[in-house]
Amino acid sequence: MARRWTGVLFALSLTLALSRAALAGNSASVACGAPCPGPQPVAASCPSGQGCCESCGPECCEGCCPPTWSVRADALFLNRSQLPGQTLLVDGNFKPQFNANQFDLPVQAGWQIDVTRRLNDDWNLEGRYFNLGGQSATSPTISSNVGAGVSFATTPQGLFFPPLNTNLSYTSRLQDVELNACRSLNDRVSVLAGVRYLQLDDRVLVSQLTTVGGFDDTQQLDGSSHMVGFQIGGDAVLLRRGRFSLDTSLKAGIYGDIAQNAFTYDSTALAVHGASGASASNVAFCGEIGITATYDLTQRLSLRGGYQLLWLDGVALASQQPIVNPPPLLGAATTVAAGGDVFYNGAFIGLEYRR
């Protein structure tokens, strides 16, 4: 819990620092009726201090007023941090055979779309959807002449009949929906506050097959977090040179997390099948930092790309869910472990259209 509050305090401090730095700088102004400075459809206020668009209409600034609508669509290429250490498989002599941190999750492609509606010179409304699905990793086939048992944070269980082969896989998916109200402090800095929903779904699948007799055993353990909460943040323009600009963004929030797990097993060798699950309420944290470079292709269209870092803390990871045994024969999920943390980081590239 302390780490989550530390993250929030860091986010607030950085947002305030960006705001002070930008406010301390000199911002250029554009007089009403002056031509647009470069291809960016952005202007400062009129000499009277009133917004150009609100005081005399778009024609007053010859197209320099901010657009009413802005749509950004990006392709994501993100890497997930290594899973925490947890023995998932032991042999018949209870010697560890495979650990969760041995899964090598690859860089995963995803996508995000952001739609912004300008309400007036000071306020914007922003909606965003983010999807990173299908990230998966598999183990090599693990053969054992002394049997093997699955170990989900508890006493090993499974097929100990030798000889047998075991395969393990891990899959993960992350989705994000948010709605923010954004307030411009000047032509370089804006702050935001809004609501956000994140869903993280993890799964461990273990399949075992005896090389004699063809008996099989399948165990699946799911962990998921459904996070809803409030966030704050800000954006700051670090550099603006002609068609090129560089900006940074930061968001942080505290969330109520409905953490869940589900455990299912099916064994032909033992002639048993079962399913169980549990849920619990938890407090979670999410922080996000981004750096974006933008090049204006036209007055309406821009090419953008950059770096993105996302941190989730207080979530339910599949590999950390406890299974008690007995009963039944192969165990049951009766409690939820929701103390995991996950980092995502990587690149994105996309387009922005303004109208």
C-alpha positions as CSV (number, residue, x, y, z in Angstrom):
1,M,0.0,0.0,0.0
2,A,2.9,2.4,0.8
3,R,4.2,2.0,-2.7
4,R,0.9,3.1,-4.2
5,W,0.8,6.3,-2.2
6,T,4.4,6.9,-3.1
7,G,3.5,6.6,-6.7
8,V,0.6,9.1,-6.3
9,L,2.8,11.7,-4.5
10,F,5.5,11.3,-7.2
11,A,2.9,11.9,-9.9
12,L,1.6,15.0,-8.2
13,S,5.1,16.4,-7.7
14,L,6.1,15.8,-11.3
15,T,2.8,17.4,-12.6
16,L,3.4,20.5,-10.5
17,A,7.0,20.7,-11.6
18,L,6.0,20.6,-15.2
19,S,3.4,23.2,-14.7
20,R,5.8,25.6,-12.9
21,A,8.4,25.1,-15.6
22,A,6.0,25.9,-18.4
23,L,4.4,28.8,-16.6
24,A,7.9,30.3,-16.0
25,G,8.6,30.3,-19.8
26,N,7.5,33.0,-22.2
27,S,4.6,31.9,-24.4
28,A,4.2,33.5,-27.8
29,S,1.0,35.3,-28.6
30,V,-0.9,35.6,-31.8
31,A,-2.8,38.8,-32.5
32,C,-6.3,38.5,-34.0
33,G,-6.2,38.7,-37.8
34,A,-2.5,37.6,-37.9
35,P,-1.6,34.6,-40.1
36,C,-1.2,31.2,-38.5
37,P,2.4,30.7,-37.3
38,G,3.3,27.5,-39.1
39,P,1.1,24.5,-39.9
40,Q,-0.1,23.9,-36.4
41,P,-3.8,24.8,-36.0
42,V,-3.1,26.4,-32.6
43,A,-3.2,30.0,-31.4
44,A,-2.8,31.9,-28.2
45,S,-5.3,34.6,-27.1
46,C,-6.3,37.9,-28.6
47,P,-4.7,41.1,-27.3
48,S,-7.7,41.6,-25.1
49,G,-7.1,38.3,-23.4
50,Q,-10.2,36.7,-24.9
51,G,-10.0,33.6,-26.9
52,C,-10.0,34.2,-30.7
53,C,-12.7,31.7,-31.4
54,E,-15.0,32.9,-28.6
55,S,-14.5,36.7,-29.3
56,C,-14.9,37.0,-33.1
57,G,-15.1,33.6,-34.7
58,P,-12.6,31.3,-36.5
59,E,-12.2,33.8,-39.4
60,C,-10.6,36.3,-37.0
61,C,-7.4,34.2,-36.6
62,E,-7.4,32.9,-40.2
63,G,-7.7,29.2,-39.2
64,C,-5.4,29.3,-36.2
65,C,-8.0,28.5,-33.6
66,P,-7.7,25.1,-32.0
67,P,-9.8,22.3,-33.7
68,T,-13.1,21.2,-32.3
69,W,-12.3,17.5,-32.7
70,S,-9.0,15.6,-32.5
71,V,-8.7,11.9,-33.1
72,R,-5.5,9.9,-32.4
73,A,-5.0,6.3,-33.4
74,D,-1.8,4.4,-32.4
75,A,-0.3,1.0,-32.8
76,L,1.4,-0.2,-29.6
77,F,4.4,-2.4,-29.1
78,L,4.8,-3.1,-25.4
79,N,6.8,-5.4,-23.2
80,R,5.6,-6.8,-19.9
81,S,7.9,-7.1,-16.9
82,Q,9.1,-10.5,-15.8
83,L,6.7,-12.6,-13.7
84,P,7.6,-12.8,-10.0
85,G,9.3,-16.0,-8.9
86,Q,6.9,-18.9,-8.1
87,T,7.5,-22.6,-8.6
88,L,4.8,-24.0,-10.8
89,L,6.1,-27.6,-11.4
90,V,8.0,-30.1,-9.3
91,D,9.1,-33.7,-10.0
92,G,8.1,-36.8,-8.1
93,N,11.0,-36.0,-5.6
94,F,9.6,-32.5,-5.1
95,K,12.5,-30.9,-6.9
96,P,11.5,-27.7,-8.7
97,Q,11.2,-28.1,-12.5
98,F,9.7,-24.9,-13.7
99,N,9.3,-21.4,-12.3
100,A,6.9,-18.6,-13.4
101,N,9.8,-16.2,-14.0
102,Q,11.1,-18.6,-16.7
103,F,8.2,-17.6,-19.0
104,D,9.5,-15.2,-21.7
105,L,6.6,-13.0,-22.6
106,P,7.3,-11.3,-25.9
107,V,6.7,-7.8,-27.0
108,Q,3.0,-7.6,-27.7
109,A,1.3,-5.5,-30.4
110,G,-1.9,-3.6,-29.4
111,W,-3.8,-0.4,-30.2
112,Q,-5.3,2.6,-28.7
113,I,-7.6,5.4,-29.8
114,D,-8.1,8.8,-28.2
115,V,-10.9,11.2,-29.1
116,T,-10.9,14.8,-27.8
117,R,-13.7,17.3,-28.0
118,R,-12.8,21.0,-27.5
119,L,-15.5,22.6,-25.3
120,N,-14.0,26.2,-25.2
121,D,-10.6,27.9,-25.0
122,D,-9.9,26.4,-21.6
123,W,-11.6,23.0,-21.4
124,N,-11.5,19.8,-23.4
125,L,-13.2,16.4,-22.9
126,E,-11.1,13.3,-23.7
127,G,-12.0,9.7,-24.1
128,R,-9.5,6.8,-24.7
129,Y,-9.6,3.1,-25.3
130,F,-6.5,0.9,-25.0
131,N,-6.2,-2.9,-25.9
132,L,-3.2,-5.1,-25.4
133,G,-4.4,-8.7,-25.9
134,G,-3.0,-12.1,-26.7
135,Q,0.4,-11.8,-24.9
136,S,1.5,-15.4,-24.3
137,A,4.5,-17.6,-23.6
138,T,5.0,-21.4,-23.4
139,S,7.5,-23.7,-21.8
140,P,9.4,-26.4,-23.5
141,T,8.1,-29.9,-23.0
142,I,9.4,-31.1,-19.6
143,S,9.9,-34.9,-19.3
144,S,10.1,-36.7,-16.1
145,N,10.7,-40.4,-15.2
146,V,9.7,-39.8,-11.6
147,G,6.4,-38.0,-12.2
148,A,5.6,-34.3,-11.8
149,G,3.2,-32.2,-9.8
150,V,1.8,-28.8,-10.3
151,S,2.5,-26.3,-7.6
152,F,0.2,-23.2,-7.4
153,A,1.7,-21.3,-4.4
154,T,0.7,-24.4,-2.3
155,T,1.4,-28.1,-1.8
156,P,2.3,-29.7,-5.2
157,Q,-0.5,-31.7,-6.8
158,G,-1.1,-33.4,-10.1
159,L,0.1,-36.5,-11.9
160,F,3.0,-38.2,-10.2
161,F,2.7,-41.4,-12.4
162,P,6.0,-41.8,-14.3
163,P,7.0,-41.3,-17.0
164,L,5.1,-38.2,-18.3
165,N,5.5,-35.0,-20.3
166,T,4.4,-31.6,-19.0
167,N,3.7,-28.3,-21.0
168,L,2.9,-25.0,-19.4
169,S,1.7,-21.7,-20.9
170,Y,0.9,-18.2,-19.7
171,T,-1.4,-15.7,-21.4
172,S,-2.3,-12.1,-20.5
173,R,-4.6,-9.4,-21.7
174,L,-5.0,-5.7,-20.6
175,Q,-7.8,-3.3,-21.5
176,D,-8.3,0.3,-20.5
177,V,-11.2,2.8,-20.8
178,E,-11.0,6.4,-19.5
179,L,-12.8,9.7,-19.7
180,N,-11.0,12.9,-18.7
181,A,-11.8,16.6,-18.3
182,C,-8.7,18.6,-19.4
183,R,-8.0,22.2,-18.4
184,S,-5.4,24.3,-20.4
185,L,-3.3,26.5,-18.2
186,N,-1.5,28.1,-21.1
187,D,-0.5,27.1,-24.6
188,R,2.1,24.6,-23.2
189,V,0.6,23.0,-20.1
190,S,-2.7,21.3,-19.3
191,V,-4.0,19.3,-16.3
192,L,-6.6,16.6,-16.2
193,A,-8.9,14.7,-13.9
194,G,-11.1,11.8,-14.8
195,V,-12.3,8.3,-14.3
196,R,-10.6,5.1,-15.5
197,Y,-11.4,1.4,-15.8
198,L,-8.7,-1.2,-16.3
199,Q,-9.0,-4.9,-16.7
200,L,-6.1,-7.3,-16.4
201,D,-6.6,-11.0,-17.2
202,D,-3.9,-13.6,-16.6
203,R,-4.0,-17.4,-17.1
204,V,-1.7,-20.3,-16.4
205,L,-2.4,-23.6,-18.2
206,V,-0.6,-26.8,-17.3
207,S,-1.1,-30.0,-19.5
208,Q,0.4,-33.3,-18.5
209,L,0.4,-36.6,-20.5
210,T,1.8,-40.0,-19.5
211,T,3.9,-41.7,-22.1
212,V,2.4,-45.0,-21.0
213,G,-1.3,-45.5,-20.9
214,G,-2.1,-42.0,-22.3
215,F,-3.5,-40.6,-19.1
216,D,-3.8,-36.8,-19.1
217,D,-4.3,-34.1,-16.6
218,T,-5.1,-30.4,-17.3
219,Q,-5.1,-27.6,-14.7
220,Q,-6.0,-24.0,-15.5
221,L,-5.7,-21.1,-13.1
222,D,-7.0,-17.6,-13.9
223,G,-6.3,-14.4,-12.1
224,S,-8.1,-11.1,-13.0
225,S,-8.4,-7.5,-11.7
226,H,-11.2,-5.1,-12.5
227,M,-10.1,-1.7,-11.5
228,V,-12.3,1.4,-11.3
229,G,-11.2,4.7,-9.9
230,F,-10.2,8.4,-10.2
231,Q,-7.0,9.8,-11.8
232,I,-5.2,13.1,-12.2
233,G,-2.5,14.1,-14.5
234,G,-1.1,16.6,-17.0
235,D,0.6,17.3,-20.3
236,A,3.4,19.7,-21.1
237,V,5.0,20.7,-24.3
238,L,8.8,20.4,-23.9
239,L,9.8,21.6,-27.4
240,R,8.1,23.2,-30.4
241,R,10.1,23.9,-33.5
242,G,8.2,24.6,-36.8
243,R,6.3,21.4,-37.7
244,F,7.9,19.4,-34.9
245,S,6.9,19.2,-31.2
246,L,7.8,17.1,-28.2
247,D,5.6,16.7,-25.2
248,T,5.3,14.6,-22.1
249,S,2.2,13.3,-20.1
250,L,1.7,11.8,-16.8
251,K,-1.3,10.1,-15.1
252,A,-1.8,8.5,-11.7
253,G,-4.7,7.3,-9.7
254,I,-6.1,5.1,-6.9
255,Y,-8.6,2.4,-7.8
256,G,-11.0,0.0,-6.2
257,D,-10.1,-3.5,-7.5
258,I,-12.4,-6.5,-7.7
259,A,-9.8,-9.2,-7.8
260,Q,-10.9,-12.7,-8.9
261,N,-9.5,-16.1,-9.5
262,A,-10.8,-19.4,-11.0
263,F,-9.3,-22.9,-10.9
264,T,-10.4,-25.8,-13.1
265,Y,-8.9,-29.3,-13.5
266,D,-9.7,-32.4,-15.5
267,S,-7.9,-35.6,-14.9
268,T,-8.5,-38.9,-16.8
269,A,-6.0,-40.7,-14.7
270,L,-7.8,-39.9,-11.4
271,A,-11.2,-39.7,-13.0
272,V,-12.0,-36.3,-11.4
273,H,-13.1,-32.9,-12.6
274,G,-13.6,-29.8,-10.6
275,A,-13.9,-26.0,-10.6
276,S,-13.7,-23.3,-8.0
277,G,-13.0,-19.6,-7.6
278,A,-12.9,-16.7,-5.2
279,S,-13.1,-12.9,-5.3
280,A,-12.1,-10.0,-3.0
281,S,-12.1,-6.2,-2.9
282,N,-8.7,-4.5,-3.0
283,V,-7.1,-1.1,-3.4
284,A,-4.8,-0.8,-6.5
285,F,-2.7,1.9,-8.1
286,C,-2.0,2.8,-11.7
287,G,0.6,5.2,-13.0
288,E,1.4,6.2,-16.6
289,I,4.1,8.2,-18.2
290,G,4.5,9.0,-21.9
291,I,6.8,11.0,-24.2
292,T,5.4,11.9,-27.7
293,A,7.1,13.3,-30.7
294,T,4.7,14.9,-33.3
295,Y,5.4,16.0,-36.9
296,D,2.7,18.0,-38.7
297,L,2.2,16.6,-42.2
298,T,-0.6,19.1,-42.9
299,Q,-2.7,21.6,-40.9
300,R,-5.1,18.7,-40.1
301,L,-2.9,15.6,-40.1
302,S,0.2,14.7,-37.9
303,L,2.5,11.7,-37.6
304,R,3.2,10.8,-34.0
305,G,5.3,8.3,-32.1
306,G,6.9,7.9,-28.7
307,Y,7.5,5.9,-25.5
308,Q,4.9,4.7,-23.0
309,L,5.3,3.3,-19.4
310,L,2.4,1.8,-17.5
311,W,2.6,0.6,-13.9
312,L,-0.1,-1.5,-12.1
313,D,0.2,-2.3,-8.4
314,G,-2.1,-4.4,-6.2
315,V,-3.4,-6.7,-8.9
316,A,-4.2,-10.5,-9.0
317,L,-1.6,-12.4,-11.1
318,A,-2.5,-16.0,-12.1
319,S,0.9,-17.4,-11.1
320,Q,0.5,-16.2,-7.5
321,Q,-3.0,-17.5,-6.8
322,P,-3.1,-20.0,-3.9
323,I,-4.8,-23.4,-4.2
324,V,-5.6,-25.4,-1.1
325,N,-5.4,-29.2,-1.1
326,P,-7.5,-31.1,0.0
327,P,-10.4,-31.0,-0.6
328,P,-11.2,-31.8,-3.4
329,L,-8.5,-34.2,-4.6
330,L,-6.7,-31.6,-6.8
331,G,-7.4,-28.6,-4.7
332,A,-9.6,-25.5,-4.8
333,A,-9.3,-21.7,-5.0
334,T,-10.7,-20.3,-1.8
335,T,-8.8,-17.0,-1.4
336,V,-7.4,-14.4,-3.7
337,A,-3.8,-13.0,-3.8
338,A,-4.0,-9.4,-5.1
339,G,-0.6,-8.0,-4.2
340,G,1.1,-8.3,-7.6
341,D,2.6,-5.5,-9.7
342,V,3.1,-5.3,-13.5
343,F,5.1,-2.9,-15.7
344,Y,4.4,-2.4,-19.3
345,N,6.7,-0.3,-21.5
346,G,7.5,0.2,-25.1
347,A,6.9,2.3,-28.3
348,F,3.9,3.5,-30.1
349,I,3.4,5.1,-33.5
350,G,0.2,6.5,-35.1
351,L,-1.6,9.5,-36.6
352,E,-3.6,12.4,-35.3
353,Y,-6.4,14.0,-37.3
354,R,-7.9,17.4,-36.3
355,R,-11.1,19.0,-37.5
